[in-house]
Amino acid sequence: MMGVAGCGVEAQETATPTLLRDVTATHVPSAPMLHALDIALADVEGDGDLDAVLAVEGEANRLYLNDGRGRFSWKQGAFGTVKRDTEHVRTADFNRDGHADFVFVTEDDRVHQLYLGRGDGSFIDASDRIMVRGEANGLAVGDVNGDGLADIVIGTSGAKGDDGDGQNSLLLNDPARPGHFIDATKTHLLEWRDDTQGLALADVDGDGDPDLVIGNEVPRNRLLLNDGSGKFAEGSERLQLVTDLHTREAHVFDANGDGRADILFFNLTSNAGEYEMDPQNRLLIQDAEGRFVDETERQLPKNGFSSWGGTVMDVNGDGASDLVVGAIEVPGFEPLQLRAYLNDGQGVFRDATAQVVPTIATGRHWSMAVGDVNGDGIDDVFVGGWGTQLRLLLGTRKAARPASGAPNQ
């Protein structure tokens, strides 16, 4: 096991206090060129703290163990040594043994992985239970049919029509053998050919079961409504999509505090190529009739950068959901400072990057994970990256007083 690194990671910035404190240099192993595209937080050792599992492109996936104070060390070989093109990771107790398990999806490899936790930081490779193949970028887990078992949705990122490309997959956890799966794609999902990049399972219509928000490169983003048994029907007519998007992530949360789910899409201009589409991230607010109205212009700051990832968290402790936003300059694929938008409690967000994020938090940011890693009762955020040091920012809620009119801390 390798300890946390000192060399190769920038020194912690302390000149200007911010609501998120970057402790990468002292708390995270140094890997400045790693492609850590996604992170899942879970207690894998049963010691009561959150460990970090990394989905890594071009290397074996990684396990970083937490010492209980938010300092992480790399347990090498936890997920084998095979190098894959892994894009995303999610966690759940799939086999109902009380331990955290992890599912990974890959893009170019088209071989997805399932690891069942033993509860001591080691895992059983059960990847043969993921029977579907295909170029995948989207991944979500949740109990879609109400049987108490976590199911898996895989978003296929190719639309070539071969080897299942373009058809997203639904794997139902087998109640007779928890931790084994039944491919219910043909019976429970609509047949289509999409280039899916992001998925969110969440109850958007308030009927108590998780629906599916699909973020696509092409065609336009979709909303599928769950009938309660895990069978999904088209509900995309509820989405007001005012322009074509190249979406990378979809998030569902109550932005304006009215008790209804809203939808946020993080978008690109292109996948690190030339300028193709408006990369403006877009916020859709649900109205009383269940329609999702694009309120981006009025409620979200303008952006010209591309966002491969971001997250929702209450940064300043006022009870409203704020946003941490990844930023990369495209064309050029140039690293930028992480952004933060504070919510006024009514779903109107302002750019508060200078108050929230230290300037050292600069890179090619990817997907993120939120959780209290140091046990102080305040959420922290891991920020993935492509060819960029994985960053850990600890929440404080104590620094930099907000400007006039901003939410109270």
N, C-alpha and C positions, 0 to 999 in steps of 0.2 A: 504494500500500500504506500502510495506517495503522499507526503504531507502537503499542506498548503504552501503556495509558492510566495516568494518575496521578489526574486528577480524576474524580469520579463513582463511585469505588470506595473503600470504607472503608479507612482506614489499617490496615496489618498489626498484628495483636495480638501483643504480645511479653511481657505481664505474667506469664503463666503458661505455662511450656514444656509442650508436648504432643507426643505421638508423631507426629501429623500437623501440619505447620506451614503455615498459610495464607499463601500468597504472591500471592494474587489481585491486590492493589493494585499490585504491581510487575511481575507476570509475564503478565497477561492483559488484553486490550483491555477498556476500560470499556463495558459495555452492560447497565445495571442493570435494564432493562425487557425484555430479550430473552427469547424463549421458545426456549431451546436445550434441546430435549427429549432429545437423545441425542448421544453422542460416539463416534467411532472413531479410534483412534490407529494411525498407520502412517507410514513414511518415504516421503513423496511426491516428494522431490527427490533421493534417492540420496546424501544427505550424512551418513547414519548416525545421525540422530536422529529421534525420533517427533514428527510433526506431528499436528494435531488437526483432524478434520472434524466439523462440527456439523450435526445435523439440526434445522432451525429451523421453527417454526410461525409462519406469517404473514409471513415474509420469505424471501428466497433463502437457501439453505444456504450455510454459510461454511467457508472454509479458514483456519486459523490456523497459520502457519509458525513452527517452532521455531528459535531461533538456536544451538542446541546446548547451551545452559545452562538450558533450561527457560523461557525468556522468549519469548512468542509475539506475533506481529503478524498482522494481518488482510490477506490477499490478496483484495481485493474482486473479485467477478465470476468467481471460479474455477469456480463451478457455475451461471453465468448470473445473470440478474437477475429471473427470474419468481418471484413470491411464491406459495408453496404451503403446504399444511397438513401439513408433513412431521412424521412421528412417530419414525421410527427410521432408523439407518444402520448398515451392516455393511461390512467390507472383506475382500477376498481378491484374489488374482491370477487373475481369471476367464479371461483369454485367454492365460495362460501366457507372457507376454512379459517377466516379471521385475519388473513395476511394480504398485504397489497400485492396485486399482480399488475403486469404491464403489457400493453399491446403497442406495437410499432408498425408503421406502414412505410414502404419504400417506393421510390419513383422508378429509376432506371432498372433496378434489380427485379422489381415486380414480385418480390418474395417478402411477405409480411411475417411478423414475428410475435409470438406470445410467450411470456415468461411468467411462471407461477411462483410467487414468493413462498419461502419456507419460514419466514419470520425471523431469520437470523442474519439477513443480508445476503443470502444466497438464493438461487433460483433454479427452477426446473424448466428446461427448454421444451415447450409444448407447441411449437410453431406449426407442427403438422395439423393442429386442430383448426387453423385458419386456412380453409380449403380454397378460398378465392385467390386469384392472381390478377395482376394488372398494374399499370402505372398509376400510383396513387399519391395524392397530396392531401386529401381531406380525411379527417378521422374524428369520430365522436363516440362516446359511450354513455349509456343510460338504459333504464328499464322502460322499454317502449311498450310492452304488453301487460304490465302490471302484475307480473308473477314474482316480483321481488328479486329478480336476477338481472345483472347488468348485461346488456346486449351491445353489439358493435355495429356502427355504420362506417363504411369505407367509401371515401369519395375518390372516384377514378379521374385522373387528370388528363388522360388521353381520350381522343374522340376519333380514333382511327378505325374502329369497328373490328379489330382483331384481338383475340385473347381476352375478350370481355372489356376492352378499353372503351370508355365512354359510359358504361353502365355502372352506376353506384351500387353498392352491395349492402344488404342487411343480414347480419348474422345473429340469430336468436339463440340465447343461452338455453341449453337443453335442460329442462327441469328434472328429467330422469337422471342426468349426469352433469351436474353443474360444472362449468369450466370446459365443457364441450359445446359445439355450436351446430346449428342447423341453418343452412343457407336458405333464407326465406325471400330472396330477392325477387323471384318471379311471381310470388303470390302476394307480396306485401308492398312492393315498390312499383312505381310506374316505369315503363320501359322507355328509355331515351338515351341519347348520346350527348353527354355534356363533357365539358372540360372543367371539372370541379377542383377548386383549390382550397376551399374552407367549408366546414360544417359546424352547425350549432344545434344541439338537441335541447329544447326548452319549451315550456308550455306558453305559447304565444296567445292562445285564444281563451285561456282561463278555464278550461274544462278538466284540468287535473292530470293530463297526460302530456308527455313531451312531443312537440312537433319538430319539424326539421327545416331549418333555414340553410339554404345552399348558396354558397358564394362561388360563382363561376368566372372563368376567363371568357368563355363563350358557351352557350348563348347567355341570355340575361339571367340574373339571379332568380332563384325559385323559393317558394314557400310551400311545403307539404304539410297537410294537417292530418293528425293521427286520430283514428276512430276509437282509440282506447285499447284495441287489441294488437296494435303494432302495424296495422294496415294504413298506408298513407295515401291521401288523395290530393290532387292539385288545388292549391290555394293561392297561387301566384298572382291572381287577379287582385288580391288585396294589397300588393306591393306597388307603390307609386315609384317607378323607376324612370327618372326624368332624362337619363342619358345612359348610353352603353358604359359598362364598367369592366375593368380587369380587377376583380376582387380577389384578395388573398385570404382574408379572415372575415368571419361573421360573428358578431357578439350580440347577445340578447340580454337586456337589463332594463330596469325602470328608470329612464333618464330624468323624468320630470316629477316623480313622486306621486303620480295619480293612481298607482296600483295596477297599471297596465304595462305589459311588456313592450319595449321598443327595440329597434334593431339598428346596429351600427355596422357598416361595411368599411374595412380598411382596403385601400385600392392602390394600384400601380399605374404608371403610364405605359410601361412594358416590362417584361421580365429581363431587366438590365440591358435592354436594347435601345432602339431609337424612340422618340416621342410618338406614341400611338393614341393614347386615350388620356382624358383628364384624370389625374390621380387624386382629385379631391376626395377625401374620406366623407362618407355620407351617413346622415342620421335620419332615420325614419321613425316618426312618432305615431303611436297607435291612437286613433280617435275612438269615439264612443261606439262607432259602427264596426269596429274591428279592422278598419283600413289603416295601412301604414303610410303616412303622408310624409314626403320628403321636406324636412324643415331645416336642411343643411344651411342654407344661406342665412337664415335668421338665428340659428342656434349653435353652429359649429364654426370655429375659426377656419379661414381659408388656408389651404396648403397647396404648394406646387411640388413638394417632394413626394416620393413613393413610400408607402408603408407596407412592408412585408408582415408586420405584426404589431400588436399593441395589447393593452389589457384595460380592464375596468377595476378600479379600486378606490376606496375612500381615502384619499391622500391626506386631507387635513382634519379628518375626524369630525366633520359636521353632519354626518349621516347621509350625505348625498354622494352619488357615484361619480367619481372623477375619472379621467382618462390618462393613461401613459401611452404615448404614441411613438412607435418606431419611425425613423426618418432616414431615407437614403436619396441622394441626388441622382436622378435619372433623366436624360442620358448621362453616362459617366460612371454610374454605380459608385459614387463617392460617399464616404462616411460622413454623417452629420450628427449633431448633438441630439440626444433623446429629447422628446418634447413632452410637456404635461399641460393638460387642460383642466381647469377647475370648474366645477358645476355650481351655479348660483342657487341650486335647490329647485329651480323651475325648469331645468333641462337646457339652460343657456350656458355654454361653455366659453371661457376665456383662456387665452394662451398665458399660462403662468409659469413658463419654463424657467425663467430666471429665479423665481421664488422656490421652485420645487426640485429642479434637477441640476446637479453640479456640472460644470462645463466639461469635466473629465469624462463624463458619460457620453462619449462620442464613438461611433462605429457604424457598421452595417447591421442594424438591429433586426432581429427576427422575432419569433414567437416568445411569449413571456409566461411566467407562472407567479402567482401571488399566494403568500402564506406567511405566517408568523414563524420565522426560522430561528429566532433567538429567544423566544419565550417571554417577550416583554408585553404581550397583549396587543401589539400593533402590527399590522400587515407589512410585509416586506415584498420586494419584487426581484426575481431573477429575470435577466434580459438576455435572450439568445442572440447569436450573431453569425454571420457568414464571413469567415476569415477575420474574425474579430473576437477579442477576449470576452468570454461569458462574464457578465457583470452582475453583481449583487448590490442592491440599494436597500438600505434599512429605513423603514419608516420612523419618523420622529414625532411629527405633529407639534413640534415645539419651536421650530426656527422661524425666521423671517415673517414678521407680521404682514398679513395681507393688505393690499392697497384698499383705499376707500371704496366701499360698495361690494367688496369681495366677501365670500362666505366666512363666517366666524370659525375659529378653530376650537 
